[in-house]
Amino acid sequence: MPNVSGTSRRAALHAALLLPATAIGGFAANDAVTIGLIGSGNRGSGVAESMAKAPGARVTALCDIVDDRMAKTGTRLGVSPNRFYRDYRRLLESDVDAVIIATPVTLHAEHFEAAVKAGKHIYLEKPAAADIEGCKRIMRAADSADRRFHITFGFQRRHAHLYRKARQLVESGAAGEIRMATARFLKSEGAAMQAARTRPPLSEAERLDKWHIWKDLSGDLIVENNIHSVDVLNWFLGGHPLSAVGDGGTRVPDEGDVRDHNFVAYRYPDGTQAQLTGATLATPGYREVLEQFFCAKAMIETSEDHLRVFYSRRNITFEKPQREMTDEATEDFVKRIAEKQPQNNAISGAESTLTAILGRIAMDLKREVSWDEMMRG
């Protein structure tokens, strides 16, 4: 069994990413990339619709255990009912080139392992898993994956033009070293969550359908929702933190047991501190999702709806995105497959999930918890 935290694994993955396109089998540039969707809920169908807009992509198969949901998605995407599957293994046996995995979080590891074995390109929705073992399973499967196949997570910010521009400011040294970072993911509780909280679940199937309000199924607010901010922190700071300390809780108790607010401070290897605030307690309709990096020469503020760079009071730049981030991410996924430029990003995706889990454990234990302590647990 491979060592999921060793440098040999990282070196092997890095070497695989450097393979020239001519060394990798796959598609001619003008071939259509056929895609199967496993999990046709709101997020899965949204990602599939976005991916279907990418040049050279066609969604040709769907899998779900809820027939009505699959039928509605199939109608929107023009997928024939004879390509509907209730068993994900049957879809993986089909001729699709790639799969979107957008099932409940606790099923991600099982479905990811099967997709790797089936030899498919994989777009895995975040987070990797709800627990440490699920993340380790995904890391082991990623290590074993054929390097001809493109594997990535649904962390759209890594593919967004403005986020990449901001990252280049850090990487090039133009902004100077990062000295401190903050991230906020503040929103009001959405209609879907409110509807889920109307009554206790009557069965395990219904509980699974409402997986996002239960810690053991979703990983808690920090893992299922704030993971986007956590991933940006890791991306800009060059890897996972050494430790975390934090607190949080539930201010408005209701059905389910996920926290509705959390505050976590992460300590990174170079000494940089990063602070995360997440909550669903905001005034109805309010939303603030952004990250700030306080560097030696500039403050960089990244967000789903802008990039702001503060050099001085008289020198502040501000840009709005030209495209929706999910469209940028799905188009990049299809393009890499078509142009034979695969990457395997599963390890960083799993490490961002583990970073969120580290914050959850620190809140649970109400003390500082190190990365190594978590991984030994």
VOVEXKE-15343 format. One record per residue (C-alpha): residue number from 0; residue in one letter; x negated, y, z. Coordinates in pm, whole numbers. Last residue first. Example, Ala and Ser with C-alpha at 12.3 -4.5 7.8 and 13.67 -1.06 7.14 Angstrom:
# VOVEXKE-15343
R seq type   east  north     up
R   1    S  -1367   -106    714
R   0    A  -1230   -450    780
END
This chain:
# VOVEXKE-15343
R seq type   east  north     up
R 376    G    561    898   1433
R 375    R    208    908   1291
R 374    M    313   1154   1019
R 373    M    475   1385   1275
R 372    E    172   1388   1504
R 371    D    -54   1461   1205
R 370    W    160   1754   1096
R 369    S    143   1902   1445
R 368    V    438   1975   1675
R 367    E    467   2287   1890
R 366    R    742   2263   2146
R 365    K   1121   2261   2176
R 364    L   1142   1887   2094
R 363    D   1439   1924   1856
R 362    M   1318   2259   1721
R 361    A    970   2120   1655
R 360    I   1130   1815   1492
R 359    R   1333   2038   1260
R 358    G   1027   2241   1164
R 357    L    834   1924   1082
R 356    I   1133   1808    875
R 355    A   1103   2128    669
R 354    T    733   2059    615
R 353    L    820   1698    529
R 352    T   1049   1825    254
R 351    S    770   2047    123
R 350    E    539   1745    133
R 349    A    790   1538    -66
R 348    G    805   1802   -335
R 347    S    426   1834   -339
R 346    I    397   1457   -386
R 345    A    671   1433   -648
R 344    N    509   1680   -888
R 343    N    391   1427  -1147
R 342    Q    324   1619  -1467
R 341    P    401   1527  -1823
R 340    Q    283   1719  -2132
R 339    K    415   1502  -2416
R 338    E    578   1794  -2599
R 337    A    930   1652  -2576
R 336    I    892   1554  -2210
R 335    R    733   1883  -2110
R 334    K   1001   2074  -2300
R 333    V   1287   1890  -2130
R 332    F   1163   1969  -1780
R 331    D   1073   2329  -1873
R 330    E   1426   2380  -2003
R 329    T   1564   2241  -1678
R 328    A   1356   2477  -1464
R 327    E   1422   2791  -1669
R 326    D   1795   2717  -1680
R 325    T   1793   2661  -1304
R 324    M   1622   2998  -1253
R 323    E   1885   3203  -1440
R 322    R   1728   3429  -1701
R 321    Q   1606   3787  -1737
R 320    P   1499   3824  -1377
R 319    K   1493   4173  -1224
R 318    E   1169   4363  -1174
R 317    F   1044   4615   -917
R 316    T    704   4779   -892
R 315    I    597   5002   -603
R 314    N    314   5254   -628
R 313    R    379   5579   -446
R 312    R    435   5425   -105
R 311    S    145   5189   -172
R 310    Y     83   4855   -346
R 309    F    432   4718   -286
R 308    V    536   4444   -530
R 307    R    904   4363   -572
R 306    L   1029   4063   -771
R 305    H   1405   4026   -804
R 304    D   1721   3812   -797
R 303    E   1618   3473   -656
R 302    S   1360   3654   -449
R 301    T    989   3720   -423
R 300    E    844   4009   -225
R 299    I    470   4067   -268
R 298    M    300   4311    -30
R 297    A    -25   4439   -173
R 296    K   -400   4471   -128
R 295    A   -484   4254    174
R 294    C   -170   4045    137
R 293    F    163   4045    316
R 292    F    367   3777    141
R 291    Q    743   3820    162
R 290    E   1003   3558     74
R 289    L   1366   3610    -20
R 288    V   1724   3486     13
R 287    E   1974   3737    144
R 286    R   2344   3661    105
R 285    Y   2648   3834    253
R 284    G   2993   3730    126
R 283    P   3134   3661    471
R 282    T   2905   3815    739
R 281    A   2602   3594    790
R 280    L   2613   3292   1018
R 279    T   2486   3034    766
R 278    A   2131   3077    891
R 277    G   1764   3043    809
R 276    T   1461   3233    936
R 275    L   1113   3112    842
R 274    Q    786   3258    969
R 273    A    449   3194    812
R 272    Q    122   3226   1003
R 271    T   -207   3215    815
R 270    G   -493   3047   1002
R 269    D   -661   2896    697
R 268    P   -503   2556    768
R 267    Y   -145   2689    791
R 266    R     56   2762   1107
R 265    Y    434   2751   1069
R 264    A    683   2954   1271
R 263    V   1045   2836   1274
R 262    F   1374   3015   1347
R 261    N   1700   2828   1290
R 260    H   2071   2898   1248
R 259    D   2389   2704   1168
R 258    R   2252   2375   1294
R 257    V   2398   2056   1152
R 256    D   2629   1848   1373
R 255    G   2949   1800   1177
R 254    E   3296   1929   1256
R 253    D   3286   2261   1438
R 252    P   3065   2459   1673
R 251    V   2999   2826   1582
R 250    R   2660   2926   1728
R 249    T   2490   2597   1649
R 248    G   2121   2576   1726
R 247    G   1773   2699   1658
R 246    D   1420   2698   1788
R 245    G   1069   2685   1654
R 244    V    711   2563   1654
R 243    A    523   2422   1358
R 242    S    187   2265   1282
R 241    L    -91   2216   1027
R 240    P    101   2361    735
R 239    H    146   2206    387
R 238    G    -35   2321     77
R 237    G   -174   2621   -109
R 236    L    -21   2916     72
R 235    F    185   3027   -230
R 234    W    325   2680   -298
R 233    N    373   2589     69
R 232    L    566   2910    137
R 231    V    772   2864   -182
R 230    D    861   2508    -77
R 229    V    977   2627    265
R 228    S   1202   2887    104
R 227    H   1368   2625   -116
R 226    I   1386   2382    179
R 225    N   1613   2626    364
R 224    N   1919   2432    243
R 223    E   1890   2057    293
R 222    V   1588   2046    521
R 221    I   1638   2359    733
R 220    L   2014   2309    755
R 219    D   1988   1952    886
R 218    G   1829   1643    723
R 217    S   2137   1585    506
R 216    L   2259   1240    608
R 215    D   2123   1216    964
R 214    K   2195   1582   1030
R 213    W   2562   1572    921
R 212    I   2739   1861    744
R 211    H   2590   1797    397
R 210    W   2700   1431    391
R 209    K   3067   1519    346
R 208    D   3120   1244     85
R 207    L   2908   1017    304
R 206    R   3145   1081    593
R 205    E   3437   1003    364
R 204    A   3279    670    272
R 203    E   3204    599    638
R 202    S   3573    646    713
R 201    L   3821    891    863
R 200    P   3596   1197    869
R 199    P   3697   1451   1136
R 198    R   3919   1738   1016
R 197    T   3901   2073    834
R 196    R   3523   2112    837
R 195    A   3467   1998    479
R 194    A   3685   2281    353
R 193    Q   3467   2535    532
R 192    M   3154   2381    382
R 191    A   3298   2400     31
R 190    A   3415   2757     87
R 189    G   3066   2874    176
R 188    E   2927   2955    519
R 187    S   2774   3299    498
R 186    K   2415   3339    390
R 185    L   2064   3398    519
R 184    F   1755   3226    380
R 183    R   1466   3442    499
R 182    A   1095   3385    445
R 181    T    792   3549    603
R 180    A    423   3541    524
R 179    M    104   3673    684
R 178    R   -255   3739    580
R 177    I   -240   3639    213
R 176    E   -570   3721     43
R 175    G   -588   4004   -205
R 174    A   -308   4112   -437
R 173    A   -516   4098   -756
R 172    G   -697   3786   -634
R 171    S   -603   3591   -946
R 170    E   -413   3326   -749
R 169    V   -213   3580   -550
R 168    L   -102   3790   -846
R 167    Q    -53   3465  -1039
R 166    R    198   3348   -778
R 165    A    399   3664   -832
R 164    K    411   3606  -1208
R 163    R    514   3247  -1147
R 162    Y    791   3366   -921
R 161    L    902   3616  -1184
R 160    H    910   3358  -1464
R 159    A   1103   3096  -1267
R 158    H    964   2742  -1286
R 157    R    840   2705   -928
R 156    R   1156   2883   -814
R 155    Q   1373   2605   -952
R 154    F   1270   2350   -691
R 153    G   1475   2066   -837
R 152    F   1188   1821   -815
R 151    T    963   1684  -1088
R 150    I    850   1367  -1258
R 149    H    730   1351  -1620
R 148    F    649   1001  -1736
R 147    R    333    894  -1916
R 146    R    156    877  -1580
R 145    D    328    548  -1496
R 144    A    452    581  -1140
R 143    S    282    395   -853
R 142    D    175    704   -662
R 141    A    523    850   -709
R 140    A    674    534   -557
R 139    R    448    568   -254
R 138    M    536    935   -217
R 137    I    908    861   -249
R 136    R    888    593     19
R 135    K    693    832    243
R 134    C    967   1092    209
R 133    G   1234    837    305
R 132    E   1022    732    603
R 131    I   1000   1090    727
R 130    D   1372   1163    721
R 129    A   1647   1332    520
R 128    A   1488   1267    183
R 127    A   1315   1439   -109
R 126    P   1514   1758    -70
R 125    K   1586   1858   -341
R 124    E   1724   1723   -667
R 123    L   1505   1475   -850
R 122    Y   1438   1530  -1222
R 121    I   1284   1204  -1339
R 120    H   1135   1075  -1665
R 119    K   1227    708  -1679
R 118    G   1024    388  -1659
R 117    A   1277    161  -1489
R 116    K   1042    112  -1193
R 115    V   1025    490  -1143
R 114    A   1404    518  -1168
R 113    A   1449    241   -909
R 112    E   1214    408   -662
R 111    F   1392    741   -711
R 110    H   1735    587   -654
R 109    E   1633    421   -329
R 108    A   1444    728   -205
R 107    H   1725    968   -295
R 106    L   2008    778   -127
R 105    T   1987    960    208
R 104    V   2001   1294     24
R 103    P   2342   1239   -134
R 102    T   2307   1190   -513
R 101    A   2162   1437   -761
R 100    I   1911   1223   -949
R  99    I   1873   1359  -1303
R  98    V   1750   1088  -1535
R  97    A   1530   1075  -1843
R  96    D   1488    879  -2164
R  95    V   1832    722  -2167
R  94    D   1845    376  -2329
R  93    S   2044    197  -2061
R  92    E   1903    -18  -1781
R  91    L   1881    290  -1556
R  90    L   2253    347  -1615
R  89    R   2327    -11  -1510
R  88    R   2118     33  -1196
R  87    Y   2316    344  -1103
R  86    D   2631    132  -1062
R  85    R   2962    314  -1130
R  84    Y   2863    379  -1490
R  83    F   3019    601  -1759
R  82    R   2873    561  -2110
R  81    N   3191    406  -2249
R  80    P   3366    719  -2123
R  79    S   3183    921  -2394
R  78    V   2987   1221  -2268
R  77    G   3103   1558  -2404
R  76    L   2943   1758  -2122
R  75    R   3260   1920  -1986
R  74    T   3466   1604  -2040
R  73    G   3202   1384  -1880
R  72    T   3189   1609  -1575
R  71    K   3563   1581  -1530
R  70    A   3555   1203  -1584
R  69    M   3269   1157  -1336
R  68    R   3458   1347  -1067
R  67    D   3773   1147  -1133
R  66    D   3584    817  -1117
R  65    V   3411    875   -783
R  64    I   3130    617   -753
R  63    D   2914    817   -994
R  62    C   2694    755  -1297
R  61    L   2684    950  -1621
R  60    A   2533    891  -1966
R  59    T   2451   1089  -2283
R  58    V   2325   1430  -2171
R  57    R   2148   1564  -2479
R  56    A   1831   1775  -2493
R  55    G   1642   1910  -2796
R  54    P   1665   2278  -2703
R  53    A   1783   2318  -2343
R  52    K   2158   2380  -2307
R  51    A   2220   2022  -2190
R  50    M   1980   2086  -1903
R  49    S   2203   2358  -1761
R  48    E   2511   2139  -1789
R  47    A   2321   1856  -1620
R  46    V   2203   2085  -1340
R  45    G   2560   2203  -1277
R  44    S   2697   1848  -1291
R  43    G   2446   1739  -1029
R  42    R   2506   2036   -805
R  41    N   2884   2011   -800
R  40    G   2902   1633   -786
R  39    S   2807   1408  -1079
R  38    G   2556   1182   -902
R  37    I   2319    996  -1135
R  36    L   2302   1195  -1459
R  35    G   2151   1035  -1769
R  34    I   1946   1228  -2021
R  33    T   1851   1180  -2385
R  32    V   1558   1384  -2517
R  31    A   1614   1449  -2887
R  30    D   1314   1391  -3111
R  29    N   1151   1691  -3286
R  28    A    831   1695  -3077
R  27    A    773   1325  -3131
R  26    F    839   1148  -2813
R  25    G    642    916  -2589
R  24    G    286    792  -2557
R  23    I     20    988  -2372
R  22    A   -343   1001  -2475
R  21    T   -279   1259  -2747
R  20    A   -133   1494  -2486
R  19    P   -467   1506  -2305
R  18    L   -473   1358  -1955
R  17    L   -541   1632  -1698
R  16    L   -226   1561  -1496
R  15    A   -346   1206  -1437
R  14    A   -672   1333  -1289
R  13    H   -479   1544  -1040
R  12    L   -264   1246   -940
R  11    A   -570   1029   -888
R  10    A   -748   1299   -689
R   9    R   -445   1350   -468
R   8    R   -420    978   -400
R   7    S   -789    957   -320
R   6    T   -753   1253    -82
R   5    G   -537   1051    149
R   4    S   -190   1132    281
R   3    V     18    864    110
R   2    N   -241    590    162
R   1    P   -148    337    -97
R   0    M      0      0      0
END
